[in-house]
Amino acid sequence: MSDIDPSMIIDSGAAADGRHVASASLKMFMRLPVTQRSCAILVDVLGYSLEETGAIAGMTVGAVKAALHRARTRLRRLQTEPDDRVIPQLGHKDLLRLSAYVAQFNARNFDAVTEMLAEDVRLDLVARLQAQGRGRVSSYFSNYSRINDWYMVPGLVDLEPAILVMNPESGSDRPSYFVLLEFEGDRVTGIRDFRHAQYAAECADFIPFGACAGST
């Protein structure tokens, strides 16, 4: 999950990255999420441009850049992992913390959500604003209280614990965007909300709670 805005990622035709991706095995490619795999193959193996890849995959150029960046990062990581690595599950502790946060958020009990925050909590509303401290972050919840296009569920994004945000008005079963939380104990110390950077969701691999709950 890179902090880099896709528009700032170096040109996807960079020779070193291209050679790295092109040398990956088919088995390694198959371990990438579909969107990341498609973009990596179209750009780095077949030589399509970002614009051409976007047209083929039905994605924006920004989403193609983000998918390509994640694909290259994951391929480098996969080279150091065994082929039979077990896919991680959402652990019991992560599930309890995420579920508690999600339950209060969905109930619009933002006073209870605020109580879960550390005093020095950091907020990154990606591509929109940053804030630190419980008092300043509380206005973020006020904004959510005025809109109805969201419903949250715990899950995984690219195999990392996350909150998946569904739009009940869209009729789609794919999350519109996602939120990442950082914890120290039971206190939330960091919030990264991609509501205003939905290109990140276009190339992410989502697993909702029902498919990823574990007992670890």
C-alpha positions as CSV (number, residue, x, y, z in Angstrom):
1,M,0.0,0.0,0.0
2,S,2.2,2.8,-1.2
3,D,1.8,6.4,0.0
4,I,2.9,7.6,-3.5
5,D,0.2,9.4,-5.6
6,P,0.0,7.5,-8.9
7,S,0.5,10.7,-10.8
8,M,3.9,11.0,-9.2
9,I,5.1,7.5,-10.0
10,I,7.9,7.4,-12.5
11,D,7.0,6.6,-16.1
12,S,5.9,3.0,-16.2
13,G,8.2,2.3,-19.1
14,A,11.3,2.6,-16.9
15,A,13.7,0.0,-18.3
16,A,14.9,-1.5,-15.0
17,D,11.4,-2.2,-13.7
18,G,10.3,-3.5,-17.1
19,R,13.1,-6.0,-17.2
20,H,12.3,-7.1,-13.7
21,V,8.6,-7.7,-14.4
22,A,9.3,-9.4,-17.8
23,S,11.6,-11.9,-16.1
24,A,9.0,-13.0,-13.6
25,S,7.6,-16.6,-14.0
26,L,4.0,-17.4,-15.0
27,K,3.5,-18.9,-11.5
28,M,4.6,-15.6,-9.9
29,F,2.3,-13.6,-12.2
30,M,-0.6,-15.8,-11.1
31,R,-0.1,-14.8,-7.5
32,L,-0.9,-11.2,-8.3
33,P,-4.4,-9.8,-8.1
34,V,-6.1,-9.8,-11.6
35,T,-5.9,-6.0,-12.2
36,Q,-2.2,-5.8,-11.1
37,R,-1.4,-8.8,-13.2
38,S,-3.1,-7.4,-16.3
39,C,-1.4,-4.1,-16.1
40,A,2.0,-5.5,-15.5
41,I,1.7,-7.9,-18.5
42,L,0.2,-5.3,-20.8
43,V,2.8,-2.6,-20.0
44,D,6.0,-4.4,-19.1
45,V,5.7,-7.6,-21.1
46,L,3.7,-6.6,-24.2
47,G,4.8,-3.0,-24.3
48,Y,1.5,-1.2,-24.3
49,S,1.4,2.4,-23.2
50,L,-0.4,3.6,-20.0
51,E,-3.2,5.0,-22.2
52,E,-3.6,1.9,-24.2
53,T,-3.6,-0.3,-21.1
54,G,-6.2,1.9,-19.5
55,A,-8.4,1.6,-22.6
56,I,-8.0,-2.2,-22.7
57,A,-8.6,-2.7,-19.0
58,G,-11.3,0.0,-18.6
59,M,-9.2,2.0,-16.1
60,T,-8.0,5.5,-15.7
61,V,-4.3,6.2,-16.3
62,G,-3.9,7.0,-12.6
63,A,-5.4,3.6,-11.7
64,V,-3.1,1.9,-14.2
65,K,0.0,3.6,-12.6
66,A,-1.1,2.6,-9.2
67,A,-1.7,-1.1,-10.2
68,L,1.6,-1.2,-12.0
69,H,3.4,0.2,-9.0
70,R,1.8,-2.4,-6.7
71,A,2.5,-5.2,-9.2
72,R,6.2,-4.4,-9.4
73,T,6.5,-4.0,-5.6
74,R,4.7,-7.3,-5.0
75,L,6.7,-9.2,-7.7
76,R,10.0,-8.1,-5.9
77,R,8.5,-9.4,-2.6
78,L,7.3,-12.7,-4.2
79,Q,10.8,-13.4,-5.4
80,T,11.9,-13.9,-1.8
81,E,8.9,-16.0,-0.7
82,P,8.4,-19.7,-1.2
83,D,5.8,-20.8,-3.7
84,D,3.7,-22.6,-1.1
85,R,3.5,-19.6,1.3
86,V,0.2,-19.6,3.2
87,I,-2.1,-16.7,2.4
88,P,-2.5,-14.7,5.7
89,Q,-5.9,-14.6,7.3
90,L,-7.4,-11.7,9.3
91,G,-6.3,-12.6,12.8
92,H,-8.6,-12.7,15.8
93,K,-7.1,-9.6,17.4
94,D,-7.2,-7.5,14.2
95,L,-10.8,-8.7,13.6
96,L,-12.0,-7.7,17.0
97,R,-10.4,-4.2,16.7
98,L,-11.6,-3.6,13.2
99,S,-15.1,-4.9,14.0
100,A,-15.5,-2.7,17.1
101,Y,-14.5,0.4,15.1
102,V,-16.8,-0.6,12.1
103,A,-19.8,-1.4,14.4
104,Q,-19.7,2.1,16.0
105,F,-19.0,3.8,12.7
106,N,-22.0,2.1,11.0
107,A,-24.2,3.0,13.9
108,R,-23.0,6.6,13.5
109,N,-22.0,6.6,17.1
110,F,-19.1,8.9,16.4
111,D,-18.6,9.8,20.1
112,A,-17.8,6.2,20.8
113,V,-15.5,6.1,17.7
114,T,-13.7,9.2,19.0
115,E,-13.2,7.5,22.3
116,M,-11.2,4.7,20.5
117,L,-8.7,7.2,19.2
118,A,-5.3,7.9,20.7
119,E,-4.8,11.5,21.8
120,D,-2.1,12.0,19.1
121,V,-4.0,10.1,16.4
122,R,-3.0,11.0,12.8
123,L,-5.5,11.3,10.0
124,D,-4.5,11.1,6.3
125,L,-7.6,11.8,4.1
126,V,-5.6,10.9,1.0
127,A,-5.5,13.6,-1.7
128,R,-7.5,15.9,0.6
129,L,-6.1,16.8,4.0
130,Q,-4.0,15.6,7.0
131,A,-4.6,16.3,10.6
132,Q,-3.3,15.2,14.0
133,G,-4.8,15.0,17.5
134,R,-8.2,13.7,18.6
135,G,-9.8,17.2,18.6
136,R,-8.8,18.0,15.0
137,V,-9.7,14.6,13.7
138,S,-13.2,14.7,15.2
139,S,-14.4,17.0,12.4
140,Y,-13.6,14.1,10.0
141,F,-16.4,12.1,11.6
142,S,-18.8,15.1,11.4
143,N,-18.3,15.0,7.6
144,Y,-19.3,11.3,7.5
145,S,-22.4,12.0,9.6
146,R,-23.8,14.2,6.8
147,I,-23.5,11.6,4.0
148,N,-25.2,8.3,3.3
149,D,-23.1,6.7,0.5
150,W,-21.1,4.4,2.8
151,Y,-21.3,1.2,4.8
152,M,-18.2,-0.4,6.3
153,V,-17.1,-4.0,6.7
154,P,-13.8,-5.4,8.0
155,G,-11.6,-7.3,5.6
156,L,-8.3,-7.4,3.7
157,V,-6.9,-5.1,1.0
158,D,-3.9,-6.7,-0.8
159,L,-3.8,-9.1,2.1
160,E,-3.5,-6.4,4.8
161,P,-6.2,-5.7,7.5
162,A,-8.5,-2.9,6.3
163,I,-12.0,-1.5,6.3
164,L,-13.8,-2.0,3.1
165,V,-16.3,0.8,2.3
166,M,-19.4,-0.2,0.3
167,N,-21.8,2.2,-1.4
168,P,-25.3,0.9,-0.7
169,E,-26.7,3.2,-3.4
170,S,-24.5,1.8,-6.2
171,G,-25.8,-1.8,-6.2
172,S,-22.2,-3.0,-6.6
173,D,-20.7,-5.7,-4.4
174,R,-17.2,-4.3,-4.9
175,P,-16.0,-1.7,-2.3
176,S,-15.9,1.9,-3.5
177,Y,-12.8,2.6,-1.5
178,F,-11.1,1.5,1.8
179,V,-9.7,2.8,5.1
180,L,-6.5,1.6,6.8
181,L,-6.1,1.8,10.5
182,E,-3.0,1.7,12.8
183,F,-3.4,0.5,16.4
184,E,-1.4,0.6,19.6
185,G,-3.2,-1.8,21.8
186,D,-6.8,-1.0,21.4
187,R,-6.3,2.7,20.5
188,V,-6.4,3.9,16.9
189,T,-3.2,5.9,16.2
190,G,-3.5,6.3,12.5
191,I,-6.3,6.6,9.9
192,R,-5.7,6.6,6.1
193,D,-8.9,7.1,4.3
194,F,-9.0,6.7,0.4
195,R,-12.5,8.2,-0.1
196,H,-11.0,11.0,-2.3
197,A,-8.4,8.7,-4.0
198,Q,-10.7,6.0,-5.3
199,Y,-8.2,5.2,-8.1
200,A,-6.5,3.1,-5.3
201,A,-9.6,0.8,-5.1
202,E,-9.6,0.2,-8.9
203,C,-6.4,-1.9,-8.6
204,A,-6.8,-3.4,-5.1
205,D,-7.5,-7.0,-4.2
206,F,-10.3,-7.1,-1.7
207,I,-11.3,-10.0,0.6
208,P,-14.3,-9.2,2.9
209,F,-14.6,-10.4,6.5
210,G,-16.6,-13.5,5.7
211,A,-13.9,-14.9,3.4
212,C,-10.9,-14.0,5.5
213,A,-11.8,-14.5,9.2
214,G,-9.3,-16.7,11.0
215,S,-8.5,-17.9,14.4
216,T,-4.9,-16.9,14.6
